[in-house]
Amino acid sequence: MKLRTQVFRAGAEEHERLGAGPLKNKTSINPRNVFEKAAHFHKLALRGDPRVPLHWTLLYMMRTGKYYASAAWGIPVCFVSLLP
């Protein structure tokens, strides 16, 4: 019992010292999920307004701070199909 308490306290102190990571509560946008995430954001945040094009939707998504472009966008297109 004493060991569990010590481990818990050490973990709590480390979390207090380091805090949450910079990507906490953010969603990665990659070539495989871009249309799914954009459609979801368009439906909920933009209320399905048909006048808002896809590139504006993506811009609004990035400006909210809840989404970020993953590193997969830097990989050439010929290698995207090889990603797991």
Order of alpha helices (4+ residues) and beta strands (2+ residues): alpha-beta-alpha-alpha-beta-alpha
